């Protein structure tokens, strides 16, 4: 049957198929995507054609029927090939040629391509059309002659053959577009979009968007049952595509628009109105929100933004996020690009910035002269000078940048001058000086001592993006390195390649003594910003540098002696045997860069993805942990193959070196210089089954955990090693005399235009690609030919973009006089095999786990953690108990066969018709947001109890309908329900220790019963929890910001307190107390409430009154207004709080009842230390009960007790949280007690 012309898809088409009981259909993917296949039981065969068929469509339509992918342009009338039945999860092909068709896959020279090689698809056969009506030119271009004289149709589709003779589509050959001079294959962008699990359909297109000009826009439809997170999708694309191919904006559509032919209607895709997506919400609260709101609007080119708007939903991308962070830094807000992805809203980022301000240490004060003057040699510079004997004149790094259109020399020189003046080390001089112990001296002259004119060279070129230019750029880079002269202060050379029609490239060559990989992330944005300001006629003003390199170098000298305590650790690492790797030891005269070779290798995208993401995520590890584990595995096996049985491996590891914790108050975020550290590690795999590890078994995970902990055990990522080597005199000489690792490993992160170097821009005249490193060049380097090699094997590894995704690229530099190339090839091969094994392990169900550094609040070793994880597979953290939690757990265990007095019930009345499902979702989100609501209390094999945080717990939720009961029956049933709930204990080692019950009591009346154990929450927290629960119910969506604070931060603070001094303070405060102040005997009996109480303070107490046994109860006393006013007046008269006066009154009552003049009683304190950021809004258990001791003279109690109490409270307040642990107090409770 033929569908009516008004039916394109959706429910109308589905109803038509069902009504007509259609069994076979040929529909476009867009039409199929608009329908639900459920219920179309008669439809046994579906052919999808006319467009690319996405995997999500196959997953929806293939089950229960045959589904084929058909291919054939109109010019071939009409089906040229068809696939075998499609299977969800399997590759989607164009299948085999249809009968009567001849298919050719040809290159640009019309020659057939081999299997697996990309080519253009040509069709031949009797079904070809004659041509295009009255369009001879177009006909001649598309219908071409075959070698035998017959005609072929040139489809424009890019395909490749598979080994079994099927065709695989790779997009269109005529869908290349240019944006800012960069060629972009739209099909490749769309392929990466649909590779994301959340995307069902995708279209990439170029649209003119207001003043920002042409932008690459992505349009996506969510896969079935999924939601598209545009921020995460941006991040995934940035990991797989070059910067210029990452869409500037992602538009999420409910469905793709279709033409009358059922194909995607690109013309109907909406041009994004970024301003229209701004929400209308609350005004900014605080300076951080106000400033960030302005910066969002400035970077995104909008008039205003809402506080809850997502940066990425408004058109931001990964490059712009760095621009936002740079401008936030200039405004005094401390943020990172990672923060923008984790907290993409104004409100979320403001909270992060505010928390960092609250915990920021005092700034390290600069020396007189700031960054100008003598600069002590940093450890890494001193090391390279010793190793190289000063042969480092060409030792440099370089980067090639795309320039904005129409750059002129004057403006470029102004920009370069601004950068030279702002960053002191670019003007540094490094000279020999026999008067120093090192034989070298580094100084930095005043600003303007080096001019932009002197360091900038112009080279005219015919093109900036062809092979000839690449050759020219390499030659100029070599010449620029030759022009460097550290002794003369020539640390920088720039080459401006002036191309045709205003195009250009800028090569920066900087001596390595004054720059490192992180420095480029400062230099390039500053250069871009300076140029943007100069091009507008303004004098460039760059953001200030925090701590100068000169100040940092002096500070390192100051703190170096403090690292002497690390010396035994470094001796242990370096002291063991390290069998020679090569044929002989290194010789600095023979083994130089000129006699070395470099082997390069790449891991597959699949292994790269696992090492980059899956493995670190499963083990809470860094990428470096996995790379070093694989290297240790490879070296152990490589040595064993050569008859050397050694389970430990000595490796020198390079780090970025910006360890601000080593010098409190330092701020190196904008400091340019060479900060790299080099320190040894020696992982020992003797406990690892290497055979199992190489197969991707559990031993692989154990190996990563071992290496991870080896690295975490080294303070400040090894900066102390270099500091000890730099100590003057015999102490430093001794350390410098230790052996050095034969293998050096340097993890570079993302390189060649990815996050490692280049996601940077800062005002480029509307050109988003300007000032970005060119993909073909990346981060270059140069050496002196006679510079000695630094190790027998020097490995550098980083991630580079490729069309199929990022890949791990490594270079292996080795001296040919020490190692054979075959040996290095084998070592690299074993490393890749080990990486593959780690990738296989990471993709195994149940892979991962915690290590001791992950649970740093409790003293657990790996074996204890493994045992806990075996019992609790879902645990995500392990915490200590707070003092009060220990006491409450003790009582809960005592109450296992009775009612637990610490079970708390909260009832919230709800009027109207609340949605139970919506309230349940809010409760679920509440549990997910607060890890401390998902804890249980578990005893380990050693008998110690810990809080175990479960990653995901079921929500205890029940619904009860009492609306059918009349008034008295309903009330009675409600009371019974409360009693049963109250008597139902929590199992303390099963999370969560709270439950929700939604009770319907009338047509429009509900009650929400929230029951929890007091061990989770205190009274201060319950209003916060209920407020958040109701806010989540009202919003009914995932919150855009994290909770105000993390309970773990509080536990970290608590663990760091000096408990010994706190206990000593309490001993002093309670010294001389002759016994407990008890109102009841030890058997739990109580005073008869009818017994008379003498209103006058008297030495006797009615302890012989009649007693009865009773359950815990509660009595409420409300003072009349006039008595309350009098109480306030007394407090003011004595200069104390009302709380103090109430405590005095209670002391007098205790004295009257017990006959004592020195009483001790318990007082509840909030226990929220102001030192913890966000403590006032945290949810959890913070309160504590502390003893208050008051000694008084009964004859003049009213005059003296308030003063005594005030003194006691001032003394006790210093230890209300750190020194008064309720459980720890049992050690001294034999001398006193608090009722």
Beta strands, then each sheet from edge to edge (+ up, - down):
strand 1: 24-27
strand 2: 45-48
strand 3: 66-71
strand 4: 81-82
strand 5: 96-97
strand 6: 101-106
strand 7: 119-125
strand 8: 143-145
strand 9: 151-161
strand 10: 167-172
strand 11: 176-179
strand 12: 182-185
strand 13: 199-208
strand 14: 214-222
strand 15: 249-253
strand 16: 373-375
strand 17: 396-402
strand 18: 428-432
strand 19: 440-444
strand 20: 456-460
strand 21: 492-498
strand 22: 504-511
strand 23: 596-602
strand 24: 648-655
strand 25: 677-684
strand 26: 743-750
strand 27: 779-782
strand 28: 793-800
strand 29: 807-815
strand 30: 875-879
strand 31: 903-911
strand 32: 935-939
strand 33: 945-950
strand 34: 957-961
strand 35: 994-1002
strand 36: 1005-1013
strand 37: 1085-1087
strand 38: 1107-1109
strand 39: 1158-1165
strand 40: 1184-1191
sheet 1: 1+ 2+ 3+ 4- 5+
sheet 2: 6+ 7- 9+ 8-
sheet 3: 6+ 7- 9+ 10-
sheet 4: 11+ 12-
sheet 5: 13+ 14- 15-
sheet 6: 16+ 19- 18+
sheet 7: 20+ 21+ 22- 17+ 27-
sheet 8: 23+ 29- 28+ 26+ 24+ 25-
sheet 9: 30+ 33- 32+
sheet 10: 31+ 36- 35+ 34+
sheet 11: 37+ 38-
sheet 12: 39+ 40-
end
